Amino acid sequence: MTKKDELKLTEGSRYKVISIGGRDAALETEGVFKGFASIGIDEGGMQIELSERHGDMQGKIRIVALHAILAIDILDAKEGDKKDDSKDTNHYYG
């Protein structure tokens, strides 16, 4: 896969995320991707604004832990921000 062909999760895009749920079932989360969230020290998650499919929970934000994700369906992809890929961003978390 070339750099041009890479897929990236973009804010404002609609996704359906299937993740580890209860004992014998997967959890389906459908909505608009709002970004990433830190969970504790070493874990992260996707922030998703829930769609009308979730009834009374519509508009609420669900954080799906990255290690629990089984699949992501792209329902409506938005263009990502154009960034200069030649610049490396280094992060330091202390």
C-alpha positions as CSV (number, residue, x, y, z in Angstrom):
1,M,0.0,0.0,0.0
2,T,1.4,3.3,-1.0
3,K,1.3,6.5,1.1
4,K,-1.4,7.8,-1.2
5,D,-3.6,4.7,-0.6
6,E,-3.5,4.8,3.2
7,L,-6.8,5.0,5.0
8,K,-7.1,7.3,8.0
9,L,-10.0,7.8,10.4
10,T,-11.2,11.4,9.8
11,E,-13.3,13.6,12.0
12,G,-16.8,14.0,10.7
13,S,-16.9,10.7,8.9
14,R,-19.6,8.1,9.8
15,Y,-18.5,4.7,10.9
16,K,-20.0,1.5,12.3
17,V,-17.6,0.0,14.8
18,I,-18.0,-3.6,16.0
19,S,-16.2,-4.2,19.2
20,I,-16.1,-6.7,22.0
21,G,-19.3,-6.5,23.9
22,G,-20.9,-8.7,26.5
23,R,-20.3,-12.3,27.1
24,D,-21.6,-13.8,23.8
25,A,-22.3,-10.7,21.7
26,A,-20.5,-7.9,19.9
27,L,-21.3,-4.3,20.5
28,E,-22.2,-2.2,17.4
29,T,-21.6,1.5,17.6
30,E,-22.7,3.7,14.7
31,G,-22.2,7.4,14.4
32,V,-19.9,10.3,13.6
33,F,-16.2,10.0,14.5
34,K,-15.2,12.9,16.8
35,G,-11.5,12.0,17.5
36,F,-9.5,10.0,19.9
37,A,-9.5,9.9,23.7
38,S,-6.9,8.9,26.3
39,I,-8.1,6.2,28.7
40,G,-5.7,6.0,31.6
41,I,-2.0,6.0,30.9
42,D,-1.5,3.5,28.1
43,E,-4.9,3.1,26.4
44,G,-6.8,5.0,23.8
45,G,-10.3,5.0,22.3
46,M,-12.4,6.4,19.5
47,Q,-14.9,9.0,20.4
48,I,-18.1,8.5,18.4
49,E,-21.3,10.6,18.5
50,L,-24.1,8.1,18.4
51,S,-26.6,8.1,15.5
52,E,-30.4,7.9,15.6
53,R,-30.0,4.1,15.4
54,H,-29.2,4.2,19.2
55,G,-32.6,5.7,20.1
56,D,-32.5,7.7,23.4
57,M,-28.7,7.6,23.3
58,Q,-28.6,9.6,20.0
59,G,-26.1,12.5,20.2
60,K,-24.3,11.1,23.2
61,I,-20.5,10.3,22.9
62,R,-19.4,6.7,23.2
63,I,-15.7,5.9,23.7
64,V,-14.7,2.6,22.2
65,A,-11.4,1.2,23.5
66,L,-9.0,0.6,20.6
67,H,-8.0,-2.8,21.9
68,A,-11.7,-3.9,21.8
69,I,-12.3,-3.1,18.2
70,L,-13.0,-6.0,15.9
71,A,-14.1,-4.2,12.7
72,I,-14.8,-0.7,11.3
73,D,-17.2,-0.2,8.5
74,I,-16.8,3.2,6.6
75,L,-20.3,4.5,6.0
76,D,-19.5,8.0,4.8
77,A,-15.9,9.2,4.6
78,K,-15.0,12.9,4.8
79,E,-11.9,14.4,3.4
80,G,-9.1,14.7,6.0
81,D,-7.1,17.8,6.6
82,K,-4.3,18.4,4.2
83,K,-1.1,18.2,6.3
84,D,2.5,18.3,5.2
85,D,3.5,14.6,5.6
86,S,7.2,15.6,5.3
87,K,7.1,17.1,8.8
88,D,7.5,14.5,11.5
89,T,5.7,15.3,14.8
90,N,7.4,13.9,17.9
91,H,5.4,13.5,21.0
92,Y,6.7,13.1,24.5
93,Y,4.5,11.9,27.3
94,G,6.1,12.1,30.7
